[in-house]
Amino acid sequence: MAMAPMENNVVEPNLEKLFSMKKGKGEASYANNSQAQAIHAESMIHFLRETLDQVKLGSGDDDKAFVVADLGCSSGSNAINMMNVIINHIIKRYEAIGCNPPEFSAFFSDLPSNDFNSLFQLLPPHAEGVSMEECLATEKERSYFVAGVPGSFYRRLFPARTVDVFHSAFSLHWLSKVPDCVVDESSIEYNKGKVFIHGANEATANAYKSQFKADLANFLSARSVEMKKGGSMFLACLGRTSVDPTEQGGAGVLFGTHFQDAWDDLVQEGLISSEKRDNFNIPVYAPSLEDFKEVVEENGSFVINKLEVFKGGSPLVLNNSDDVNEVGRALANSCRTVCGVLVDAHIGDNLGEELFLRVEHRGAFYAKELLSELQFFHVVALLSLIE
C-alpha cells in the first residue's frame, strides 16, 4: 500500500525574491559546480573579444569611468574571471591607440537572493598606487572599482547612458516566472505530469516561448536606455537547434529525463501527490536562433553584429567518465546547483534531498547514455546600440 503523502506545506516561491544558484561552498554549491560554465565561457571568449572591439573608446585621461556590468553574475569565480578579460582587453585597446585608460567600474548584478558575499570574498584587493600594467602582470590586485547591484535584469538597473559594456552569460534562459497558465488545471497549457516543457504539448511550449520573448523584450528595452552611445553587449544563453520548442536540447536532457523521472518516483512512492509535482515547473526556456532574432529585431535598438548557435559541450565535468557513480553524483549536483533552491521551496529540504538522491541513482544507471546525450548549445549574441 502506498505511503501517505509527506509533502510539506511550503509557500510557493516568488522567483525574484527567492531564486539563486546554490549558495556557499558545499558539494552542490554553484562555486563547486560551475567548472563546465567556465569551460564553455572560455570556448566563446573570441566572441566576447569581438564584442569589446565594437565598443567606442574615449580620448583617454579626461574620460569618465569606463563601466562594465555583468548581469546574472551568480557567486563563483567565473564572473570575476570574465570581468578581468573584459577590462584587460579594453586597457590594451587604449594602449594600442596611445591613450591612457580611464578608471574602470565593474558592476556585478543578480537577484537579491544571490550569494554576493561569496562572490566578493573572491575578489583581490583594489590596487592603490599600483599601475594597471602591474595589475595585469600579477593578477593579485584589481584595476577596477566594484559594486553589487541586486535586482532583476528584466527591469532597469542603472541610470540612463551610464554603461559601456553589458555581459550576460548562462542566465537569459531563466524566465522571470513560470507562465500562470502552465500550472492552471483549467488551461490547455497545463503541463500535467511534467516539471519541464521538454516533450510537453505544443500549447505548453508556446506559453514558455511567449514568456521568453516578453522577458527578452523587457531586458533589451532596459539595456537600450542604460547603455552609453557606442556601447556593446555580449549575451549567451542556453539554446537549441530544433525549431520545435518542445525539444529543448541539453536543457531537455538535464530537466526532462532523469530529473523528471525522480519526481515521478516520489509520486509513485506516495511521498508527494501528483498535483504537487504538476504545480512545479522549471522556469527555463532554451530559445532557437529565430526566437532570439525576432525579439531583437522587434526591439529595434540594437545592431546584430553576430548571432549564432554555438556548441558548448557537456555540463558535467568528470575525473573519471567510466565511474558511473561519479556520473550520477555529477548529474544530481548539476541539477541541484541550478534549481535546488526552487525544489526545496516547493517540497521542503527533506523531500528535496530524496529527489536528488533519485536523480543521482538514475544518472548512475544510465551513465553511458547520459554522457552521449547531454550536450549544451548556446545562443550567442553580439549587439551594439544603434546611435
C-alpha positions in Angstrom: 0.0 0.0 0.0 1.3 3.5 -0.9 2.5 5.7 1.8 0.5 8.8 2.6 2.0 12.0 1.0 4.6 13.6 3.2 4.9 16.9 1.4 5.4 20.0 3.4 3.1 23.0 3.4 5.7 25.1 1.8 4.9 28.6 0.4 5.2 28.7 -3.4 8.2 30.7 -4.3 8.4 34.3 -5.6 11.2 33.8 -8.1 12.7 37.2 -7.9 12.9 37.2 -4.1 13.9 33.5 -3.7 15.8 32.3 -6.8 19.6 31.9 -6.8 22.2 29.3 -7.7 23.1 27.1 -4.8 24.9 29.2 -2.2 28.0 28.6 -0.1 30.9 26.2 -0.7 29.3 22.8 -0.3 29.4 19.9 -2.6 26.3 21.0 -4.6 27.1 24.8 -4.5 27.5 26.8 -7.7 31.0 27.6 -6.6 32.0 24.0 -6.8 29.8 23.1 -9.8 30.4 25.8 -12.3 33.5 24.4 -14.0 31.5 23.5 -17.1 30.3 27.1 -17.4 33.9 28.2 -17.1 35.0 25.8 -19.9 32.1 26.9 -22.1 32.8 30.6 -21.4 36.5 30.1 -22.4 35.4 28.4 -25.6 33.4 31.5 -26.5 35.9 34.1 -25.5 36.7 35.1 -29.1 33.0 36.2 -29.4 33.5 38.4 -26.2 36.6 40.0 -27.6 34.7 40.7 -30.9 32.1 42.5 -28.8 34.7 44.6 -27.0 36.3 45.6 -30.3 33.0 47.2 -31.3 32.9 49.5 -28.2 33.6 53.1 -28.8 36.5 54.4 -26.8 37.0 57.9 -25.4 40.1 60.0 -25.7 41.8 58.8 -22.5 42.8 60.8 -19.4 39.8 63.1 -19.3 37.2 60.3 -19.8 34.7 59.4 -17.2 35.0 55.9 -15.8 34.6 53.0 -18.3 31.6 51.0 -16.9 31.1 47.2 -17.3 28.1 45.4 -16.0 27.8 41.6 -15.6 24.1 40.6 -15.5 23.4 37.3 -13.8 26.8 37.1 -12.2 26.0 34.4 -9.6 28.6 33.6 -7.0 31.6 31.7 -8.3 34.8 32.9 -9.7 33.6 32.8 -13.3 32.2 36.3 -13.2 35.4 37.7 -11.8 37.5 35.9 -14.5 35.3 37.3 -17.3 35.4 40.8 -15.8 39.2 40.6 -15.8 39.1 39.5 -19.5 36.9 42.4 -20.4 38.8 45.1 -18.6 42.2 43.8 -19.7 41.1 43.8 -23.3 39.8 47.4 -23.1 43.1 48.5 -21.4 45.0 47.0 -24.3 42.8 48.8 -26.8 43.5 52.1 -25.2 47.2 51.4 -25.1 47.1 50.5 -28.8 45.8 54.0 -29.7 48.4 55.6 -27.4 45.9 56.8 -24.8 46.0 56.3 -21.0 43.0 54.2 -20.0 40.3 55.8 -17.8 39.3 54.4 -14.4 37.1 51.3 -14.6 33.9 50.5 -12.7 32.6 46.9 -12.6 29.0 46.2 -11.5 28.1 42.6 -10.6 24.3 42.2 -10.8 21.9 39.4 -9.9 18.7 38.8 -7.9 18.7 40.0 -4.3 18.9 36.4 -3.1 22.3 35.9 -4.9 25.3 35.0 -2.7 27.1 38.3 -3.2 29.2 37.7 -0.1 30.9 34.6 -1.5 31.5 36.4 -4.8 33.1 39.5 -3.3 35.3 37.3 -1.0 37.0 36.0 -4.1 37.9 39.5 -5.3 41.6 40.6 -4.9 42.1 44.0 -3.3 41.8 47.1 -5.3 45.2 48.4 -6.4 46.1 51.7 -4.7 49.1 53.3 -6.3 49.8 50.3 -8.5 49.9 50.7 -12.2 47.5 48.8 -14.5 50.4 47.0 -16.1 51.4 45.6 -12.7 47.8 44.5 -12.0 47.7 42.8 -15.4 51.0 41.1 -14.7 50.3 39.7 -11.2 46.5 39.4 -11.0 46.9 39.8 -7.3 45.3 43.2 -7.3 42.5 44.5 -9.4 42.5 47.6 -11.6 38.8 48.4 -11.2 36.2 49.6 -8.6 33.4 47.1 -7.7 29.8 47.4 -6.7 27.0 44.9 -6.4 23.6 45.7 -8.0 20.7 43.5 -6.7 17.6 43.3 -8.9 16.0 41.6 -11.9 17.7 42.3 -15.2 14.2 42.2 -16.8 13.9 45.8 -15.4 16.0 48.9 -15.2 19.1 48.6 -13.0 21.3 51.6 -13.9 20.9 55.3 -14.7 20.4 56.2 -18.4 23.5 56.2 -20.6 26.0 55.0 -18.0 27.2 51.6 -19.1 29.7 50.9 -21.8 29.6 47.1 -21.9 27.0 44.6 -20.8 27.9 41.0 -20.3 25.5 38.2 -19.5 26.3 34.5 -19.8 24.2 31.5 -19.0 21.4 33.5 -17.5 18.8 34.7 -20.0 17.3 31.2 -20.4 15.9 31.7 -16.9 12.4 33.2 -17.2 11.1 35.8 -14.9 8.3 33.4 -13.9 6.6 30.2 -14.8 3.7 31.2 -17.0 0.5 31.1 -14.9 -1.4 29.0 -17.5 1.2 26.2 -17.2 0.1 25.4 -13.7 -3.6 26.1 -14.2 -5.6 22.9 -14.4 -8.3 24.5 -16.4 -5.9 25.7 -19.1 -4.9 23.9 -22.3 -1.4 24.9 -21.5 -1.4 23.0 -18.2 1.7 20.9 -18.1 0.1 17.8 -16.5 2.5 15.1 -15.4 5.7 17.1 -16.2 8.1 19.5 -14.5 9.6 20.9 -17.7 8.4 21.6 -21.2 10.7 19.1 -22.9 8.3 16.7 -24.6 5.3 18.7 -23.4 2.3 19.6 -25.6 2.7 22.4 -28.1 0.4 24.8 -26.3 2.5 24.5 -23.1 5.7 25.0 -25.0 4.3 28.1 -26.8 3.3 29.6 -23.4 7.0 29.3 -22.4 8.1 30.7 -25.7 5.8 33.7 -25.2 7.1 34.3 -21.7 10.7 34.1 -23.0 10.0 36.7 -25.7 8.3 39.1 -23.3 11.2 38.8 -20.9 13.9 39.3 -23.5 12.0 42.3 -24.9 12.0 43.8 -21.4 15.7 43.0 -21.0 16.6 44.8 -24.2 14.4 47.8 -23.5 16.1 48.3 -20.2 19.6 48.0 -21.7 18.8 50.3 -24.6 18.2 53.1 -22.0 21.1 52.3 -19.8 23.8 51.8 -22.4 26.1 54.6 -23.5 26.1 55.6 -27.1 28.8 53.4 -28.8 28.3 50.7 -26.2 28.1 46.9 -26.9 26.6 43.8 -25.3 27.7 40.2 -25.2 24.9 37.7 -24.4 25.0 33.9 -24.2 22.2 31.6 -23.0 21.1 28.0 -23.4 19.7 27.5 -26.9 18.5 24.7 -29.1 19.0 23.6 -32.8 15.4 22.3 -33.2 12.6 24.6 -34.5 10.3 22.7 -32.2 10.1 24.4 -28.7 9.1 21.1 -27.1 12.6 19.8 -28.0 14.8 21.7 -25.5 18.1 20.1 -26.4 20.6 19.8 -23.5 18.2 21.6 -21.1 15.7 19.0 -22.0 18.0 16.1 -21.1 19.0 17.9 -17.9 15.5 18.7 -16.7 13.2 16.5 -18.8 14.6 12.9 -18.3 16.1 11.6 -15.1 15.1 14.7 -13.1 11.5 14.3 -14.4 11.6 10.6 -13.5 12.8 11.4 -10.0 9.7 13.4 -9.4 7.6 10.6 -10.8 9.3 8.3 -8.3 8.2 10.5 -5.4 4.7 10.4 -6.6 4.6 6.6 -7.1 6.1 6.1 -3.7 3.4 8.3 -2.1 5.9 10.9 -0.9 4.1 13.7 -2.8 0.9 14.0 -4.7 0.7 14.2 -8.5 -0.8 17.7 -8.1 2.2 18.8 -6.1 4.5 17.6 -8.9 2.4 19.2 -11.6 2.5 22.6 -9.8 6.3 22.6 -10.1 7.9 23.7 -13.3 11.4 24.7 -14.2 11.3 28.3 -15.4 13.8 27.7 -18.2 13.4 28.2 -22.0 16.1 27.4 -24.5 15.4 29.6 -27.5 16.1 28.9 -31.1 18.1 31.4 -33.1 14.9 32.6 -34.7 13.2 33.1 -31.3 16.1 35.3 -30.3 16.4 37.2 -33.5 12.7 38.1 -33.7 12.8 39.8 -30.3 16.0 41.8 -31.1 14.6 43.0 -34.4 11.3 43.9 -32.9 13.0 45.9 -30.2 14.9 47.9 -32.9 17.5 49.4 -30.6 20.5 47.2 -31.4 22.6 46.2 -34.4 23.2 42.5 -34.5 26.9 42.1 -35.1 26.7 38.3 -34.7 24.1 35.8 -33.8 24.7 32.1 -33.9 24.2 28.8 -32.1 27.4 27.6 -30.5 28.1 24.0 -29.2 29.2 24.4 -25.6 29.6 20.7 -24.6 28.5 18.8 -21.5 27.6 20.5 -18.2 29.3 17.5 -16.4 33.0 17.8 -15.6 34.3 14.4 -14.5 37.6 13.0 -13.3 36.6 9.5 -14.5 33.8 9.2 -17.0 33.9 5.4 -16.6 32.8 5.7 -13.0 29.0 5.5 -13.1 28.6 6.7 -9.5 30.6 9.8 -10.3 28.4 10.5 -13.3 25.3 10.1 -11.2 26.7 12.4 -8.5 27.7 15.0 -11.1 24.2 14.9 -12.7 22.5 15.4 -9.3 24.9 18.2 -8.3 24.4 19.9 -11.6 20.6 19.8 -11.2 20.7 20.8 -7.6 23.1 23.7 -8.2 20.8 25.5 -10.5 17.3 24.5 -9.3 17.8 23.2 -5.7 16.5 26.4 -4.2 13.3 26.1 -6.1 12.8 22.4 -5.3 13.4 22.9 -1.6 10.9 25.9 -1.6 8.3 23.7 -3.2 8.6 20.4 -1.3 10.9 21.2 1.6 14.5 20.3 2.3 13.9 16.6 3.3 12.0 15.7 0.2 14.4 17.8 -1.9 17.2 15.5 -0.6 15.1 12.4 -1.5 14.5 13.8 -5.0 18.2 14.5 -5.8 19.2 11.1 -4.4 16.9 9.5 -7.0 18.4 11.8 -9.7 21.8 10.5 -8.7 20.8 6.8 -8.8 19.2 7.2 -12.2 22.1 9.1 -13.6 24.5 6.3 -12.5 22.2 3.6 -14.0 22.0 5.5 -17.4 25.5 6.9 -17.3 26.6 5.8 -20.7 23.5 7.2 -22.5 23.7 10.3 -20.4 27.2 11.2 -21.4 26.4 10.8 -25.1 23.2 12.8 -25.0 23.8 15.6 -22.5 25.3 18.4 -24.7 24.6 22.1 -24.4 24.2 24.5 -27.2 24.2 28.3 -26.6 22.7 31.2 -28.4 25.4 33.8 -28.7 24.5 37.4 -29.5 26.9 40.3 -30.1 24.9 43.5 -30.1 25.7 47.2 -30.4 23.4 50.1 -29.6 22.1 52.0 -32.6 23.2 55.6 -32.5 
